[in-house]
Amino acid sequence: MRHRYSVLLFPLHVFFDFVCLNASFVGAYWLKFGEMDGVARLPYQSLWIAFNVVWATIILLTRPYIFPRQLFKAIPLLKKLIYLTALHAAVIALFWLFVRGVYFSRGQLAYTYILFLLTGGLFRLGGLLFLQEYRARGYNNRRFIVVGYGKLAKTITDFYKVHPEMGFRFHGYFDQPSSENVDLLKGSYDDLSAYIKQEEIDCVYCCMPYLSTWFGSDPDLVQPIVYKLEPGIPLDLPEQHPEPNAPLPKNWLRSTQPTTPSG
């Protein structure tokens, strides 16, 4: 049984960001004024509504919760949070100018964004640690294969062996069989299509030097092999290969599905 709950993480991320935003707004009002009765009355009621409308609009326009698994780390997550918060603050400043006849406390706004950065940051770090542990235990995994067998091809499998928290599970090499590799392959290029469907493979890595040996250097000659997986998806054929402990280049991954924070 495959434990794949990626579809749930996007709405959960959206939900908890709204919780953090609204809790920060109310908490900031209490810190500034020492009471919370006025937060639900004009003029702060309109500001509160604007906070939520602006945040929802930013999410719809920027789609900020889409990360490749290789970039789903603390620094990129926190940088994106700071960017979204700054963008939100800029739009709220325009809203303030639009209703300039209404008084709002700068202190309350400052407290709101400070609290939101703290709570949103803690939520992201906590979620990141949970997902890394969850994936390291074998859940929410992505199955991948490598097309082209050899020493360089092993670097990608070594990379994921030392990074189990990314949740990638290796399912074999595919190449043209020879006396040297026949016992190490899961199958040949002709077996790709059936194996992908049978094992529900999510990602394919192409080791270009070995493919070039067989098909030549023209990527067009390699495309029909990988297009057996999902016709019409662009094909990346990287020349470079990561060391086991080095950050994984984004163009290594050719995913057959959109990537989300859980992806």
C-alpha positions in Angstrom: 0.0 0.0 0.0 1.4 3.4 -1.0 1.0 6.2 1.6 0.6 9.2 -0.6 -1.3 12.2 1.0 0.3 15.0 -1.2 -3.1 16.3 -2.2 -3.9 17.1 1.4 -0.8 19.2 2.1 -1.7 22.1 -0.2 -5.0 22.9 1.5 -3.5 22.3 4.9 -0.7 24.8 4.2 -3.3 27.4 3.0 -5.5 26.7 6.0 -2.7 27.1 8.6 -1.4 30.3 7.0 -4.8 31.8 7.3 -4.9 30.7 10.9 -1.5 32.3 11.6 -2.6 35.5 9.8 -5.8 35.9 11.7 -4.4 34.9 15.0 -1.6 37.4 14.5 -4.0 40.2 13.6 -6.1 39.6 16.7 -3.1 39.0 18.9 -1.5 42.3 17.7 -4.7 44.2 18.5 -4.6 42.9 22.0 -1.0 43.7 22.4 -1.5 47.3 21.2 -4.8 48.1 22.9 -5.1 45.6 25.8 -8.6 44.4 24.7 -10.2 42.6 21.8 -13.7 43.9 21.6 -12.9 46.5 19.0 -11.2 44.2 16.5 -14.5 43.0 15.1 -15.9 46.5 14.8 -15.2 49.3 12.3 -12.7 50.5 11.4 -10.6 47.4 12.3 -13.2 45.1 10.9 -12.6 46.4 7.4 -8.9 46.1 7.9 -9.3 42.5 9.1 -11.3 41.7 6.0 -8.8 43.3 3.8 -6.0 41.3 5.4 -7.7 38.0 4.4 -8.8 39.2 0.9 -5.3 40.4 0.1 -3.7 37.2 1.3 -6.1 35.0 -0.7 -5.5 37.1 -3.8 -1.7 36.8 -3.4 -2.0 33.0 -3.1 -4.1 32.7 -6.2 -1.8 34.9 -8.2 1.6 33.7 -7.1 0.9 30.0 -6.2 3.6 30.2 -3.4 3.2 26.6 -2.1 4.8 24.8 -5.1 8.3 23.5 -4.3 10.3 20.7 -5.8 11.2 18.3 -3.1 14.9 19.1 -3.6 14.1 22.8 -2.6 11.6 22.0 0.1 14.0 23.1 2.8 14.0 25.7 5.6 15.8 28.5 3.8 13.6 28.5 0.7 10.5 28.2 2.8 11.4 31.1 5.0 12.5 33.3 2.1 9.2 32.7 0.4 7.3 33.6 3.7 9.3 36.9 4.0 8.5 37.7 0.3 4.8 37.0 0.7 4.6 39.0 3.9 6.4 42.0 2.3 4.1 41.8 -0.7 1.0 41.6 1.6 2.3 44.6 3.6 2.8 46.7 0.5 -0.8 46.0 -0.7 -2.2 46.8 2.8 -0.3 50.1 2.7 -2.1 50.9 -0.5 -5.4 50.0 1.1 -4.5 52.3 4.0 -3.9 55.2 1.6 -7.2 54.5 -0.1 -9.1 54.8 3.2 -6.8 57.5 4.5 -9.6 59.1 6.4 -9.7 56.1 8.8 -7.2 55.8 11.6 -5.2 52.5 12.0 -2.4 52.0 14.4 1.0 51.5 12.9 2.0 49.6 16.0 -0.8 47.1 15.6 0.2 46.5 12.0 3.8 46.1 12.9 2.9 43.6 15.7 0.7 41.7 13.2 3.5 41.1 10.7 6.0 40.3 13.4 3.7 37.7 14.9 2.8 36.3 11.5 6.5 35.9 10.6 7.1 34.1 13.9 4.1 31.8 13.8 4.3 31.2 10.0 8.0 30.4 10.3 7.5 28.0 13.2 4.7 26.3 11.3 6.9 25.8 8.3 9.8 24.5 10.3 7.6 22.2 12.2 5.9 20.9 9.0 9.3 20.5 7.3 10.7 18.4 10.2 7.5 16.3 10.3 7.5 15.6 6.5 11.2 14.8 6.5 10.7 12.2 9.3 7.5 10.9 7.7 9.3 10.4 4.3 12.4 8.9 5.9 10.1 6.2 7.4 8.9 5.3 3.9 5.6 7.2 3.6 4.6 9.9 1.0 7.3 8.6 -1.3 8.1 9.1 -4.9 9.3 6.1 -7.0 12.0 6.8 -9.6 14.0 4.9 -12.1 17.3 5.8 -14.0 17.6 5.4 -17.7 21.2 4.7 -18.7 23.4 2.5 -16.4 27.0 3.2 -15.3 29.1 4.9 -12.7 27.7 8.3 -13.3 24.2 7.0 -13.1 24.9 5.7 -9.6 25.4 9.2 -8.3 21.7 9.9 -8.4 20.9 6.8 -6.4 23.7 7.5 -4.0 22.3 11.0 -3.5 18.9 9.7 -2.4 20.4 7.1 -0.2 22.0 9.8 1.9 18.8 11.9 1.8 16.0 9.6 2.7 14.1 12.6 4.1 13.3 13.6 0.5 11.2 10.4 0.1 12.5 9.1 -3.2 12.6 5.3 -3.6 14.7 3.7 -6.3 13.1 1.1 -8.6 15.9 0.1 -11.0 18.1 0.9 -13.9 17.0 0.7 -17.6 19.5 0.3 -20.4 20.4 -1.9 -23.3 21.5 -5.2 -21.8 25.1 -6.3 -22.2 27.3 -9.0 -20.6 28.5 -6.4 -18.1 25.1 -5.0 -16.9 22.5 -7.6 -17.6 22.3 -8.7 -14.0 22.0 -5.2 -12.7 19.2 -3.9 -14.9 15.5 -3.9 -14.2 14.9 -3.9 -18.0 15.7 -2.5 -21.4 14.4 0.7 -23.0 11.6 -1.4 -24.6 10.4 -2.3 -21.1 9.9 1.3 -19.8 6.3 1.8 -20.8 5.0 -1.4 -19.2 7.1 -1.0 -16.0 6.1 2.7 -15.5 2.4 1.7 -15.5 2.8 -1.4 -13.5 4.9 0.1 -10.7 3.4 3.6 -10.8 6.7 5.3 -11.3 6.7 9.0 -10.6 10.1 10.3 -11.9 12.6 9.3 -14.4 16.3 10.3 -14.5 18.2 10.2 -17.8 21.9 9.8 -17.7 22.8 11.5 -21.0 26.4 10.2 -21.5 25.2 6.6 -21.6 22.2 7.4 -23.7 24.4 9.3 -26.1 26.6 6.3 -26.4 23.7 4.3 -27.7 21.6 6.9 -29.6 24.1 9.7 -30.4 24.2 13.2 -29.0 20.9 14.4 -30.6 18.3 14.7 -27.8 15.6 14.1 -30.4 16.8 10.5 -30.7 16.3 10.0 -26.9 12.9 11.7 -26.6 10.9 8.8 -28.0 12.2 6.6 -25.2 11.1 8.8 -22.4 7.9 9.9 -24.2 6.7 6.4 -23.6 6.1 7.5 -20.1 3.9 10.5 -20.7 3.6 12.0 -24.2 4.0 15.8 -24.5 6.0 16.5 -21.4 9.2 18.4 -21.9 12.4 16.4 -21.5 15.4 17.5 -19.6 18.6 15.6 -20.4 21.3 17.0 -18.0 25.0 16.5 -18.8 26.0 17.1 -15.1 25.7 14.7 -12.2 25.6 15.6 -8.5 27.9 14.3 -5.9 26.2 12.2 -3.2 26.2 15.1 -0.7 25.8 18.0 -3.1 22.5 19.8 -3.7 20.6 18.2 -6.5 20.3 20.3 -9.7 16.7 21.0 -10.5 17.1 19.9 -14.1 17.9 16.3 -13.1 14.3 15.7 -12.3 11.7 15.0 -14.9 8.5 14.6 -13.0 5.4 13.1 -14.5 3.2 15.1 -12.0 3.1 18.7 -10.7 5.2 19.3 -7.7 3.8 20.7 -4.4 5.3 21.1 -1.0 4.4 17.5 -0.4 5.2 16.5 -4.0 
